Amino acid sequence: MKGKNTSMKNFSLLILFGTLLSMLTITAFLYMRTREIIFVFYGLAFTLSALMWMVCLILGFSKKLTLFTENICDILDKMINNNFNPNYNNDNGDTIFSRISYRLFRLYDVMQENRKKVDEDRNELQSLISDISHQLRTPLSNLKLVTDTLIEKPVNEKDRIEFLHGIRNQIEKLDFLIQGLVKMSRLETSTIQLKKCTNYIIDTLTQAMSGIIYEAEKKNIHVTINCPEDLKFKYDNKWTAEAIFNLLDNAVKYTPNGGEITVTVEELEMYVQIKVKDTGKGITESNQASIFRRFYREEEVHSIKGVGLGLYLARDIVSKQGGYIGVLSSLGHGSEFNIMLPIR
């Protein structure tokens, strides 16, 4: 600020010197042309009036500019130190000062939004790392325990085969987790762009069903599909099949032996509705708001294979196509998931 004031004083002195020089020049010119002293006085009076007006203008502008720059520096210091409460007041009207002040306030708002977004991303990343670490800890600990046992202790053939099956199960769990994380990452970072094109929904259902047929037969679960064979509309076939598979996979996991799963497709006015209904254990009302969260699993199902990414991925896939997923369920009476995909 000291440098700014010094520059302003130098500028004012330069203006004053130029005005005095102009006054002397005009006086000399009038005297030489008229040889009348009265005209010289008139010229001097006019020049002095102009000089006084100019000095007052410069001083007023200097004071206003000094106050404005002090205010701007104060605002910028507070913005840098994140100690600023914006309270914009447009008392100066549509002036250059008010316009600059307004843009500074807008800049601060943008900075705060960006800072908030960075904090949210940082917290989300920390939460994700914590979740992944938690998911990896159990299978890795089991693998270490089994391999140490095989290395350090003699085991018979039967126990050796049992240990190897355990290793294979833990490897499958890790593979399942990594595949889910890769899919989630590719969707969230938009590495994969969903491409809508016209497809027959029955073909998509068949593709999704192929992934759960073996497990359903093992548990003697009867699966029924009710879908018009000629129903077609624009959607992403590959990822929609992934979303439906995740719903079917959950239905098979949580439906007891001899249960039923019914898939019903219906064309509505603006959406195509895909219902996946099972006769499984059901979901309590208090947990229904949480089941679509990443890595969420109910306490009583931790013994069942899964990492809590299926419903999260399904919702993300459907929402990226302009649709949504809903759930109707009650404990002990099964669950019904509804995928709503826009027709246009």
N, C-alpha and C positions, 0 to 999 in steps of 0.2 A: 504494500500500500504506500510506503514511503516513496518508492521509485515512481509510482503512479502520480502522487502529488507533485513530486519534483518535475516530472514531465509536463504536468498541467500548468505549473507556474512558468516554466520556460516558454510554453506555448502562449500564455497570456502576455508575458513580456514581449514576445515577438510581435503579437498583434498590436500592443500598445506602441511599440517603436515604429511599426509600419504606419499606424494612424497619425502619430506625431509628424513623421516625415511627410505624409500626405498633406497634413494641415499646413506645414511650412511651405510646401510646394504650391498649394492653392492660394495661400496668402501672397506669396511672391508673384504669382501669375496675375492675380487681381490688381495688385498695386502697379505692376508694370503696364497693364492694359488701361486702367482707368485713372491712375494717379490720384484717386480719391480715397482718403483714409476711411470714409464711412463704409465703403464696400469691403475694405479690409476687415473692419470690425464685424460686419455681417458674415463675412466668410469665416472669421474666427469663431463667432458665436455658433454658427451652424456646425462647424467642424467639431467644436467642443461638445455640443449637444450629441452629435453622432458618436463621439468618443465615449461620453458618459453612458449613453445607451448601450454601446457595444461592451463596455467594461462591466456594466450591470448584467448584461446577457451572459457574458463569459463567466462571471462569478457565480451567477445562478446555475448555469449549466455545469460548472465545475463542482459546485456543492452537491447538485443532484446526482452527477455522475459518481462523485466520491461515495455518497450514501448508497447508491445502487451497487457499485463494485464491492463495497464493504459487505452489503447484504448478500450479494452473490457468493463472495468468498466464504462468508459464514455458512450459507446453505451448503456449499460444496464440501466444506470441512465436516459438517454434520452428516452429509451423505456418505462421505468416505468412512467416517467412524460409526456409521449405522446408528446415529443418535439424532434422528430428524423426524419430526411429526408434521407432515404437510398440512398446511392450512391456507390454501390459496385464496386471496381476496382481490378481486379485480376492481379496486377502487380507482385506479389510474385510467380506466377506460381502455380504448384501443390504441395504446401507445407502444413504442418500441420496447419500453421497459416492461410493460405488462405482458407483451407477447413473449419476450425472453423468459420472464419469470414463469409464465404458464408452461413453456416448453421444458423448463428445468423441473417443474413439478411433475410433468408427464414423464420425463426421463427418470425421475426418482421412482415413480410408480412402476415403470418397466423394469428398473433395476431390482426393485423389491420382488416383483413377480418372478424374475429370473432367479433371484437368490432363493426364493421359496421353492421354486421348481428344482434347483440344485440340491437343496436340503432334502426334499422329498425323494429325489432319485438316490441320494446317498443313503437315506434311511431304508429305502426299498432294497438297495443293493446289499446293505448289511443284513437285512432280514433274510434275503435270498441266500446269502452265503451261510448264514446260521442254519437255515432250513436244510440246505444241501448237506452241510456238515453233519447235521443230525441224522439225515436219511442214510448217509454213507457209513456212519460210525458202526451201526449194528452189523451189517453184512461183512464189513472189513474185520471187525473184532472176531466174528464167527470164523471167518476164513483163517485168520491168524491162529486161533485156538486149535482148529482142526489140523492145520498143517504142522503146527508145533507138536501135536500129539502123534501124528504119523511119523515125524522125524525122530522124536525123542523116545518113543515107547514102542516095543514090539506088539503088533496086533495080528489077530488071526485074519483069515481071508474074508470071513463074513463081516467083521467089524471094519476091515479096510474098505470093502465095497460100500458099506453104510456111510463111512466117512466121505468117500468119493461122491456119493449121491448128495450128501450135505453140501460139499464144495460146489457141486454143479448147481444146486438150488440157490446158493448165495450168489454165484456168478450170474445166474439168470435174473435174480433180483437187481443186481447192479446194472446189468444190460438193460433191463426194463426201465430203471431210473434214468440212465443216461439217454436212452431213446426219447423218453418223455421230456427231459431237460432240453435236448436238441430241438425237438418240435416246438416247445414253448419259446425258446430263444429265437428261433427262426420266424415265428409268428409275431412276437413282440417287437422285434427289431425290423420288421417288414422285409426281411430277407426273402420271404416268400410272398408274392403278390397273389391273392386269390383271384382266379380267373373265372368269370361267369360265362357259361355257354349252355346251350340247350341240351338237356340230358333227360333220359327216362329215369324217374325216381326208383322204379322197380329194379333197374340195374344197379343203382347205388346201394339199395338195400341188400341186394344179393352179395355185393362186394363186402359190405359190412358184416353180413351174416356168416361169411366164410371164415371169419376169424374166431367165431365163438361156437361153431357147430360141435367141435370135438369135446370141448369142456361141457357143453350142454348135454351131450349124449352120455358122458361119464356120470353126470348127476341125474340122468333120466328126466331132464327138464323138457317139457313139450313147448316148442316155439311155433307160434302161428303168425302169419303175415296176411294182412288185409290191405291190398294196395291195387288201385286201378293200373292195369298194364300199359294203358295208353297215356298216362299222365306224364307230361313233360313240361319243363320250364327252365329258366336260366338260373344256374347256380354253379358253384365249384364242386365238381363231382368227387375229386380225390379227397379234399378236406372235409366235405360234408359226410362222406363215407367214414372218415376218421371220427367225426363227432358222433355219428350214430353207433359206430362200433364201441366207443367209450361208454355210451349209455347201455348198450347190450352187454358189454363185459361186466359192468357193475351189477346189472340185473342177474347175470349168471352167478356171480360171486356171492351175492347176498340172498339168493333164492335157495331154499333147502331142496334136497333130493325129492324128485317127483313133482316139483312145482311147475308153474306155467309162466311163459312170457308171451305177450301179445303185442305185435307191432301193427298199428293202424295208420293209414295215410288217407287224408281227406283234403279235397280242394275247397277252400273257402273263397270269399269274395276277393280278398287282397293277399291272402297267405295260403301256403300249403302247410297243413298241420301234420306232424309226425309224432304219434304217441307210442311210447315204449312203456308198457305196463307189466308189472311182475307181481308174484305172490310171495315176495320175500319178507324180511323182517320189518320193513317200513322205517320211516324216519320221524323222530319226534319233532313237533312243531318248533321247539326252541332251537333245534339244530338245522332247520331247513334254510335259514339265512346264511349259514356258514359252509354248507357243503360245496359251494362253487369256489371257495377260497383255495388258493394254491397250497398244496401239501396238507390240506385239512383231512383228518380221518377221525371218526368217532372212536372213543376209547375202547369200546367193546369189540371192535373189528380189527384191531392191530395184528391179530394172529392170521388174518386173511391176506393173501398176497396183494400188494398194491402200494403206491407211494402217495396217493392223493393228488394226482395231476389230471386224471381222466375228465372229471366234470369241469375243471378249470379250463382245459383245452377245448372241450365241447362248447362251452359258453363263448370263449374267445372266437372260435371259428364261426359260430352262428352270428354273433354280434358284428363281426367284420363283414358279413354279407347283408347287414341291415335287418337281421332277425333277432329273436330272443328265445330263451329257454325258461320254462316254468316247471314247477313240481307240485304235485298233490300227493300227500302221503300221511299215514298215521301209523303209529307203532303197532306191529302185529298184523297189519292189513295190507302190506305191500306198498308199492310206490308207482306213480305214473308221471313220467317226464314228457313234456310237450315241447317239441321244437317247432317254431313258427318261422318259416322262410318266406320272404316276399315274392310274389309271383312276378312282379315287374321291378 
